[in-house]
C-alpha cells in the first residue's frame, strides 16, 4: 500500500519489506510490481552520461524525500543506506 | 564426453511415396519436445498426425534442462509426466549469493498441496525419449525420421511441402502445417517470415559435469563469486549425477578457446575446490536473443516453440513456453477440425500465445539486464540492490537472477466470459487464469448408488489431484449444494453435457465438488438426504465425476461455495465462473470459449 499525504507524514517506521504496487494493473506474481519499478528506473538512465546519472539520482532522492516527508523515517532511511551490509 | 547417455538411432522407415503427393490433415515439423508434445496431444484426440524430423536421434548435448510445474501438469495430460518426474531431479528452492554470502532465497512452491514440484531438472534427451515412448503408443501418430522439409508453399486452404529423404523426395499437401523446427526454423525462413527482437552481447559457457556431490537439489546462483570474479555462475543438478554449471564470460572472449578442456577444467576446479573429482560430459558456449514473430498463425501454417519465440535461458522460459503453446493449440485445432469451432478460434492461439511470449521475453530480458548490466549506472543499482538485500526485505525482492517459468493469466482473452456484476470471488482464479491444482478424493458411486440411501464412498487410499479431472475437454466444475435450485441447475447441466457428448466424443464433462464439512455433516445425520440424485443417476457415465475437497484447498483457491460453477477450458484455464448460473449462462460461455465470438 502506498502511503500518501497525511498518512505518509504520520508514518514513523521505515518500511523495509517490498510494497511496490500499481492500482492500474493486476499482478499475478509477487515480483512483477518491483520489476516494473526497477525497469523504469534503469530506463530513465538509458541516455545519460555518468555525470548526468549522478545528478538525476540526486534529484530523484530529493523528490522522493519530500514525498516521504517524515523526518524520523528519512533519518532511518539515511542510516539504512549508510550501513548496507553489517 | 557424454558418458552417461547412449543416443538411440532411429531408422528412416523408407518412404513408399517417393515422387508422389500424399494428403494429410495435420503435419508437424520438428520432433523436439514441442513438436512431439503437439503430435501426442492431437493424436490423443484421434487426429491423424504426420510428424517429420530431419535428424535420426534425440536432442544432442546440453539443451533444455528445467521443466516447470505447469509443463509437468501438461505432460501429465499427455501421459509422460511419470518417467520425467521419477528420472528427473525435483526442486523448489533457489539460492542467490553475492560473493560468499547468500542474499536471497526463493521457494517456487510456497503453497503446499500441489501434485507437481516447482521444477524438475532433466536432460532434454530424456524428455524426448519419454515423449517418444508415449508417441509410439498412439496409432494415429506417424513419425518419419530423416525427413527434411525443403520446400514450403501455402495458399488459402492448405499448405504444400516437399520432403527430402535418403531415398528421394515426396510431396505432402496438408490442411494444417504446425511448425516446431526450432530457433533457426528452416520453414520460417522458406516462407520469408521475420522474427525480431534483441541480441544480447554476452557469452555463457555451459559445462555439464559428472560428479558425486552432496549439494542439495537446489538452484544456486552467484553474483561475483570469488572463483569467477565480476561475472555470474549458475549451478543446477541433473539426472545421472550430472551437474550443469553456467559461467558468464562476457562478450570479448573467443568461444572456441573457451570450450577447450584445458580452459574449462581450471574454472570448475576453482569453483568446486580440490576435493571434487569430476568428468566433463558436454561443453558449449552460447549467446542468446529475446525475440518473437509478429504473428504465430499465418493462415494454415502455425508456429510454436523456439520457431516462434526465443528468450534468454534465465527463467527457463524456452521449452516451458513451447509446451504451453501446444497446450493452447491442441484443443483449438481439434475443435476446428471437427467443425465445432470457427477457424477464428485459432486466432486466439495467436493472441494468447503472443501475449505469453511477450511476458516471457519481458521477464527474461529483465533478468538478463540485472545479471548483465548494460551501463555503469545500471551496474551500480544492481550492486546496491545486492548489498541492501542482506538487511532489507524489499531489496531481496528486487534481486533478479531469473523469474522462473510460470503460466500466463490470459485475463484479456476474448474467450473469457467476464464475471457477472455482483458475483464476487476471492483469490486469483479469474477468467483466463491457469487452474491451480488441489488435492482431492474421488467419490466412487457404485452401480448400486442409485439407491438413494447409500452413502457414496470416498477413496482416500491414494492421493488424487484436481487437475486430473480437468483438461482434454471442457469441464463444468460445480460445487454441490443442497438447495433445490442449485440441484436443478446441476441436473440441467448434466443433461446438456449428455446431449453435447451424444456423438460419442466427449466435449464437456461435469465435475461435482463436494464440501468436506457438508459431507461429514450429512454422514453424521445418517446421510439419508445426501443425494445429488440426478447426478448419481449419471455416475456410471465417464463424463460426470464426483470429488471431495478433502483439504478444503478448492474452497480456498477457487473461493467455491455451494452452487458456485466454473467452466474450465480443455487447457485447464478458467473460461467463466458464477455464483449461481443458469444452464443457458454456461452454454453461452461455452460457445464463447469455442470462438463463437460475435453473437
Boltz contact constraints between the chains, C-beta under 6 A:
constraints:
  - contact:
      token1: [A, 16]
      token2: [B, 392]
      max_distance: 6.0
  - contact:
      token1: [A, 16]
      token2: [B, 393]
      max_distance: 6.0
  - contact:
      token1: [A, 16]
      token2: [B, 394]
      max_distance: 6.0
  - contact:
      token1: [A, 17]
      token2: [B, 393]
      max_distance: 6.0
  - contact:
      token1: [A, 17]
      token2: [B, 394]
      max_distance: 6.0
  - contact:
      token1: [A, 18]
      token2: [B, 394]
      max_distance: 6.0
  - contact:
      token1: [A, 18]
      token2: [B, 397]
      max_distance: 6.0
  - contact:
      token1: [A, 28]
      token2: [B, 409]
      max_distance: 6.0
  - contact:
      token1: [A, 31]
      token2: [B, 403]
      max_distance: 6.0
  - contact:
      token1: [A, 34]
      token2: [B, 397]
      max_distance: 6.0
  - contact:
      token1: [A, 34]
      token2: [B, 398]
      max_distance: 6.0
  - contact:
      token1: [A, 35]
      token2: [B, 366]
      max_distance: 6.0
  - contact:
      token1: [A, 38]
      token2: [B, 398]
      max_distance: 6.0
  - contact:
      token1: [A, 39]
      token2: [B, 366]
      max_distance: 6.0
  - contact:
      token1: [A, 42]
      token2: [B, 378]
      max_distance: 6.0
  - contact:
      token1: [A, 45]
      token2: [B, 377]
      max_distance: 6.0
  - contact:
      token1: [A, 50]
      token2: [B, 376]
      max_distance: 6.0
  - contact:
      token1: [A, 53]
      token2: [B, 377]
      max_distance: 6.0
  - contact:
      token1: [A, 84]
      token2: [B, 387]
      max_distance: 6.0
  - contact:
      token1: [A, 84]
      token2: [B, 388]
      max_distance: 6.0
  - contact:
      token1: [A, 85]
      token2: [B, 387]
      max_distance: 6.0
  - contact:
      token1: [A, 85]
      token2: [B, 390]
      max_distance: 6.0
